[in-house]
Amino acid sequence: MSGTALRWVKSSYSGDEGGNCVEVAAEPTSIHIRDSKTPDAPHLTVTPTTWSAFLALTAR
């Protein structure tokens, strides 16, 4: 992670019902993914290529 704080945003794949939201923070070389219910818990970090592949699979 870079020296600056991550800017978390709610994923467009999350609904408006609240509660079960995925948040992502993008950096040039990594994408961070967390559960909005537990923001202080460890989060998943993947490469932009992996994130793009995941999004392509979920769009089917």
Biopython code that builds the backbone (N, CA, C, O; Angstrom):
import numpy as np
from Bio.PDB.StructureBuilder import StructureBuilder

atoms = [
    (1, "MET", "N", (0.839, -1.172, 0.000)),
    (1, "MET", "CA", (0.000, 0.000, 0.000)),
    (1, "MET", "C", (0.882, 1.231, 0.000)),
    (1, "MET", "O", (1.978, 1.230, 0.560)),
    (2, "SER", "N", (0.395, 2.265, -0.626)),
    (2, "SER", "CA", (1.160, 3.509, -0.678)),
    (2, "SER", "C", (1.138, 4.193, 0.672)),
    (2, "SER", "O", (0.469, 3.730, 1.596)),
    (3, "GLY", "N", (1.872, 5.304, 0.795)),
    (3, "GLY", "CA", (1.946, 6.038, 2.045)),
    (3, "GLY", "C", (0.702, 6.854, 2.341)),
    (3, "GLY", "O", (0.563, 7.366, 3.452)),
    (4, "THR", "N", (-0.201, 6.991, 1.395)),
    (4, "THR", "CA", (-1.428, 7.749, 1.611)),
    (4, "THR", "C", (-2.563, 6.821, 1.994)),
    (4, "THR", "O", (-2.523, 5.621, 1.724)),
    (5, "ALA", "N", (-3.578, 7.394, 2.628)),
    (5, "ALA", "CA", (-4.742, 6.599, 3.015)),
    (5, "ALA", "C", (-5.505, 6.153, 1.778)),
    (5, "ALA", "O", (-5.589, 6.877, 0.786)),
    (6, "LEU", "N", (-6.053, 4.962, 1.855)),
    (6, "LEU", "CA", (-6.849, 4.455, 0.748)),
    (6, "LEU", "C", (-8.185, 5.197, 0.687)),
    (6, "LEU", "O", (-8.745, 5.566, 1.719)),
    (7, "ARG", "N", (-8.682, 5.409, -0.508)),
    (7, "ARG", "CA", (-9.987, 6.045, -0.715)),
    (7, "ARG", "C", (-10.973, 4.943, -1.075)),
    (7, "ARG", "O", (-11.021, 4.493, -2.219)),
    (8, "TRP", "N", (-11.753, 4.515, -0.104)),
    (8, "TRP", "CA", (-12.696, 3.418, -0.287)),
    (8, "TRP", "C", (-13.994, 3.931, -0.894)),
    (8, "TRP", "O", (-14.510, 4.972, -0.487)),
    (9, "VAL", "N", (-14.515, 3.197, -1.867)),
    (9, "VAL", "CA", (-15.811, 3.513, -2.467)),
    (9, "VAL", "C", (-16.643, 2.240, -2.534)),
    (9, "VAL", "O", (-16.119, 1.138, -2.692)),
    (10, "LYS", "N", (-17.953, 2.423, -2.410)),
    (10, "LYS", "CA", (-18.859, 1.284, -2.496)),
    (10, "LYS", "C", (-18.889, 0.778, -3.931)),
    (10, "LYS", "O", (-19.037, 1.564, -4.867)),
    (11, "SER", "N", (-18.752, -0.507, -4.100)),
    (11, "SER", "CA", (-18.770, -1.106, -5.427)),
    (11, "SER", "C", (-20.117, -0.876, -6.097)),
    (11, "SER", "O", (-21.161, -0.914, -5.446)),
    (12, "SER", "N", (-20.084, -0.638, -7.397)),
    (12, "SER", "CA", (-21.327, -0.475, -8.151)),
    (12, "SER", "C", (-22.126, -1.784, -8.186)),
    (12, "SER", "O", (-23.305, -1.780, -8.539)),
    (13, "TYR", "N", (-21.502, -2.880, -7.829)),
    (13, "TYR", "CA", (-22.185, -4.165, -7.784)),
    (13, "TYR", "C", (-22.972, -4.353, -6.490)),
    (13, "TYR", "O", (-23.754, -5.299, -6.386)),
    (14, "SER", "N", (-22.786, -3.482, -5.507)),
    (14, "SER", "CA", (-23.526, -3.556, -4.255)),
    (14, "SER", "C", (-24.862, -2.861, -4.427)),
    (14, "SER", "O", (-24.962, -1.846, -5.116)),
    (15, "GLY", "N", (-25.869, -3.404, -3.806)),
    (15, "GLY", "CA", (-27.208, -2.814, -3.910)),
    (15, "GLY", "C", (-27.390, -1.645, -2.971)),
    (15, "GLY", "O", (-26.483, -1.299, -2.214)),
    (16, "ASP", "N", (-28.563, -1.037, -3.019)),
    (16, "ASP", "CA", (-28.883, 0.113, -2.166)),
    (16, "ASP", "C", (-29.561, -0.293, -0.865)),
    (16, "ASP", "O", (-29.967, 0.570, -0.087)),
    (17, "GLU", "N", (-29.688, -1.587, -0.619)),
    (17, "GLU", "CA", (-30.377, -2.048, 0.577)),
    (17, "GLU", "C", (-29.579, -1.793, 1.851)),
    (17, "GLU", "O", (-30.142, -1.800, 2.946)),
    (18, "GLY", "N", (-28.299, -1.575, 1.723)),
    (18, "GLY", "CA", (-27.445, -1.382, 2.899)),
    (18, "GLY", "C", (-27.025, -2.713, 3.487)),
    (18, "GLY", "O", (-27.548, -3.765, 3.119)),
    (19, "GLY", "N", (-26.085, -2.655, 4.393)),
    (19, "GLY", "CA", (-25.661, -3.868, 5.082)),
    (19, "GLY", "C", (-24.591, -4.660, 4.372)),
    (19, "GLY", "O", (-23.444, -4.673, 4.821)),
    (20, "ASN", "N", (-24.922, -5.319, 3.285)),
    (20, "ASN", "CA", (-23.996, -6.206, 2.597)),
    (20, "ASN", "C", (-23.317, -5.496, 1.432)),
    (20, "ASN", "O", (-23.684, -5.704, 0.276)),
    (21, "CYS", "N", (-22.347, -4.674, 1.730)),
    (21, "CYS", "CA", (-21.684, -3.900, 0.682)),
    (21, "CYS", "C", (-20.212, -4.278, 0.559)),
    (21, "CYS", "O", (-19.530, -4.562, 1.543)),
    (22, "VAL", "N", (-19.759, -4.271, -0.671)),
    (22, "VAL", "CA", (-18.341, -4.451, -0.962)),
    (22, "VAL", "C", (-17.783, -3.075, -1.271)),
    (22, "VAL", "O", (-18.379, -2.312, -2.031)),
    (23, "GLU", "N", (-16.637, -2.758, -0.683)),
    (23, "GLU", "CA", (-15.967, -1.498, -0.955)),
    (23, "GLU", "C", (-14.627, -1.789, -1.600)),
    (23, "GLU", "O", (-13.965, -2.769, -1.258)),
    (24, "VAL", "N", (-14.228, -0.941, -2.529)),
    (24, "VAL", "CA", (-12.952, -1.109, -3.208)),
    (24, "VAL", "C", (-12.158, 0.189, -3.133)),
    (24, "VAL", "O", (-12.719, 1.283, -3.071)),
    (25, "ALA", "N", (-10.852, 0.038, -3.140)),
    (25, "ALA", "CA", (-9.929, 1.176, -3.192)),
    (25, "ALA", "C", (-8.893, 0.834, -4.247)),
    (25, "ALA", "O", (-8.178, -0.161, -4.130)),
    (26, "ALA", "N", (-8.817, 1.662, -5.271)),
    (26, "ALA", "CA", (-7.918, 1.388, -6.392)),
    (26, "ALA", "C", (-6.643, 2.206, -6.290)),
    (26, "ALA", "O", (-6.672, 3.398, -5.983)),
    (27, "GLU", "N", (-5.535, 1.551, -6.550)),
    (27, "GLU", "CA", (-4.224, 2.184, -6.676)),
    (27, "GLU", "C", (-3.674, 1.729, -8.027)),
    (27, "GLU", "O", (-4.203, 0.780, -8.606)),
    (28, "PRO", "N", (-2.644, 2.365, -8.536)),
    (28, "PRO", "CA", (-2.122, 1.980, -9.853)),
    (28, "PRO", "C", (-1.720, 0.505, -9.971)),
    (28, "PRO", "O", (-1.895, -0.098, -11.030)),
    (29, "THR", "N", (-1.186, -0.076, -8.902)),
    (29, "THR", "CA", (-0.702, -1.457, -8.998)),
    (29, "THR", "C", (-1.482, -2.449, -8.154)),
    (29, "THR", "O", (-1.113, -3.622, -8.090)),
    (30, "SER", "N", (-2.559, -2.007, -7.500)),
    (30, "SER", "CA", (-3.335, -2.930, -6.678)),
    (30, "SER", "C", (-4.760, -2.428, -6.474)),
    (30, "SER", "O", (-5.036, -1.228, -6.498)),
    (31, "ILE", "N", (-5.649, -3.392, -6.271)),
    (31, "ILE", "CA", (-7.042, -3.124, -5.951)),
    (31, "ILE", "C", (-7.302, -3.762, -4.595)),
    (31, "ILE", "O", (-7.034, -4.947, -4.396)),
    (32, "HIS", "N", (-7.820, -2.978, -3.671)),
    (32, "HIS", "CA", (-8.117, -3.460, -2.320)),
    (32, "HIS", "C", (-9.623, -3.632, -2.208)),
    (32, "HIS", "O", (-10.390, -2.798, -2.689)),
    (33, "ILE", "N", (-10.045, -4.728, -1.566)),
    (33, "ILE", "CA", (-11.453, -5.081, -1.472)),
    (33, "ILE", "C", (-11.754, -5.416, -0.018)),
    (33, "ILE", "O", (-11.020, -6.169, 0.621)),
    (34, "ARG", "N", (-12.856, -4.841, 0.506)),
    (34, "ARG", "CA", (-13.228, -5.131, 1.889)),
    (34, "ARG", "C", (-14.738, -5.199, 2.041)),
    (34, "ARG", "O", (-15.491, -4.765, 1.169)),
    (35, "ASP", "N", (-15.159, -5.749, 3.161)),
    (35, "ASP", "CA", (-16.564, -5.814, 3.550)),
    (35, "ASP", "C", (-16.870, -4.547, 4.331)),
    (35, "ASP", "O", (-16.172, -4.233, 5.296)),
    (36, "SER", "N", (-17.893, -3.824, 3.934)),
    (36, "SER", "CA", (-18.212, -2.560, 4.600)),
    (36, "SER", "C", (-18.633, -2.746, 6.056)),
    (36, "SER", "O", (-18.541, -1.809, 6.849)),
    (37, "LYS", "N", (-19.094, -3.949, 6.417)),
    (37, "LYS", "CA", (-19.503, -4.203, 7.801)),
    (37, "LYS", "C", (-18.311, -4.330, 8.736)),
    (37, "LYS", "O", (-18.444, -4.132, 9.944)),
    (38, "THR", "N", (-17.137, -4.660, 8.184)),
    (38, "THR", "CA", (-15.944, -4.845, 9.017)),
    (38, "THR", "C", (-14.764, -4.091, 8.396)),
    (38, "THR", "O", (-13.801, -4.717, 7.954)),
    (39, "PRO", "N", (-14.827, -2.762, 8.358)),
    (39, "PRO", "CA", (-13.791, -1.989, 7.668)),
    (39, "PRO", "C", (-12.396, -2.090, 8.284)),
    (39, "PRO", "O", (-11.402, -1.828, 7.607)),
    (40, "ASP", "N", (-12.313, -2.466, 9.554)),
    (40, "ASP", "CA", (-10.998, -2.571, 10.188)),
    (40, "ASP", "C", (-10.398, -3.967, 10.094)),
    (40, "ASP", "O", (-9.261, -4.183, 10.512)),
    (41, "ALA", "N", (-11.150, -4.909, 9.552)),
    (41, "ALA", "CA", (-10.648, -6.272, 9.383)),
    (41, "ALA", "C", (-9.665, -6.304, 8.210)),
    (41, "ALA", "O", (-9.666, -5.390, 7.384)),
    (42, "PRO", "N", (-8.840, -7.325, 8.126)),
    (42, "PRO", "CA", (-7.957, -7.443, 6.960)),
    (42, "PRO", "C", (-8.783, -7.446, 5.670)),
    (42, "PRO", "O", (-9.931, -7.890, 5.650)),
    (43, "HIS", "N", (-8.180, -6.946, 4.611)),
    (43, "HIS", "CA", (-8.882, -6.900, 3.336)),
    (43, "HIS", "C", (-8.083, -7.654, 2.280)),
    (43, "HIS", "O", (-6.908, -7.969, 2.467)),
    (44, "LEU", "N", (-8.744, -7.928, 1.182)),
    (44, "LEU", "CA", (-8.153, -8.649, 0.063)),
    (44, "LEU", "C", (-7.492, -7.646, -0.878)),
    (44, "LEU", "O", (-8.056, -6.587, -1.154)),
    (45, "THR", "N", (-6.305, -7.974, -1.367)),
    (45, "THR", "CA", (-5.609, -7.127, -2.332)),
    (45, "THR", "C", (-5.259, -7.971, -3.556)),
    (45, "THR", "O", (-4.665, -9.043, -3.439)),
    (46, "VAL", "N", (-5.640, -7.464, -4.735)),
    (46, "VAL", "CA", (-5.370, -8.168, -5.991)),
    (46, "VAL", "C", (-4.777, -7.183, -6.997)),
    (46, "VAL", "O", (-4.806, -5.970, -6.788)),
    (47, "THR", "N", (-4.243, -7.721, -8.082)),
    (47, "THR", "CA", (-3.711, -6.869, -9.142)),
    (47, "THR", "C", (-4.874, -6.326, -9.978)),
    (47, "THR", "O", (-5.954, -6.917, -9.979)),
    (48, "PRO", "N", (-4.672, -5.224, -10.679)),
    (48, "PRO", "CA", (-5.723, -4.725, -11.570)),
    (48, "PRO", "C", (-6.144, -5.757, -12.627)),
    (48, "PRO", "O", (-7.318, -5.818, -12.994)),
    (49, "THR", "N", (-5.206, -6.558, -13.114)),
    (49, "THR", "CA", (-5.530, -7.594, -14.098)),
    (49, "THR", "C", (-6.477, -8.635, -13.499)),
    (49, "THR", "O", (-7.445, -9.040, -14.142)),
    (50, "THR", "N", (-6.198, -9.061, -12.283)),
    (50, "THR", "CA", (-7.058, -10.032, -11.603)),
    (50, "THR", "C", (-8.437, -9.450, -11.356)),
    (50, "THR", "O", (-9.439, -10.133, -11.565)),
    (51, "TRP", "N", (-8.508, -8.205, -10.917)),
    (51, "TRP", "CA", (-9.788, -7.538, -10.663)),
    (51, "TRP", "C", (-10.603, -7.437, -11.955)),
    (51, "TRP", "O", (-11.807, -7.695, -11.949)),
    (52, "SER", "N", (-9.961, -7.068, -13.049)),
    (52, "SER", "CA", (-10.657, -6.974, -14.333)),
    (52, "SER", "C", (-11.202, -8.336, -14.762)),
    (52, "SER", "O", (-12.322, -8.429, -15.263)),
    (53, "ALA", "N", (-10.420, -9.379, -14.568)),
    (53, "ALA", "CA", (-10.863, -10.734, -14.919)),
    (53, "ALA", "C", (-12.067, -11.135, -14.066)),
    (53, "ALA", "O", (-13.019, -11.728, -14.573)),
    (54, "PHE", "N", (-12.025, -10.818, -12.791)),
    (54, "PHE", "CA", (-13.157, -11.116, -11.888)),
    (54, "PHE", "C", (-14.415, -10.387, -12.347)),
    (54, "PHE", "O", (-15.490, -10.983, -12.411)),
    (55, "LEU", "N", (-14.285, -9.105, -12.664)),
    (55, "LEU", "CA", (-15.443, -8.333, -13.107)),
    (55, "LEU", "C", (-15.990, -8.877, -14.426)),
    (55, "LEU", "O", (-17.205, -8.904, -14.621)),
    (56, "ALA", "N", (-15.123, -9.306, -15.324)),
    (56, "ALA", "CA", (-15.573, -9.875, -16.588)),
    (56, "ALA", "C", (-16.381, -11.154, -16.351)),
    (56, "ALA", "O", (-17.378, -11.394, -17.031)),
    (57, "LEU", "N", (-15.954, -11.967, -15.393)),
    (57, "LEU", "CA", (-16.679, -13.206, -15.082)),
    (57, "LEU", "C", (-18.036, -12.916, -14.442)),
    (57, "LEU", "O", (-19.009, -13.617, -14.720)),
    (58, "THR", "N", (-18.112, -11.908, -13.600)),
    (58, "THR", "CA", (-19.372, -11.604, -12.923)),
    (58, "THR", "C", (-20.357, -10.907, -13.837)),
    (58, "THR", "O", (-21.549, -10.864, -13.534)),
    (59, "ALA", "N", (-19.888, -10.355, -14.955)),
    (59, "ALA", "CA", (-20.779, -9.655, -15.888)),
    (59, "ALA", "C", (-21.499, -10.612, -16.825)),
    (59, "ALA", "O", (-22.372, -10.194, -17.585)),
    (60, "ARG", "N", (-21.151, -11.861, -16.781)),
    (60, "ARG", "CA", (-21.768, -12.848, -17.699)),
    (60, "ARG", "C", (-23.187, -13.143, -17.311)),
    (60, "ARG", "O", (-23.853, -13.943, -17.967)),
]
sb = StructureBuilder()
sb.init_structure("model")
sb.init_model(0)
sb.init_chain("A")
sb.init_seg("    ")
for serial, (resi, resn, name, xyz) in enumerate(atoms, 1):
    if name == "N":
        sb.init_residue(resn, " ", resi, " ")
    sb.init_atom(name, np.array(xyz, "f"), 0.0, 1.0, " ", f" {name:<3s}", serial, name[0])
structure = sb.get_structure()
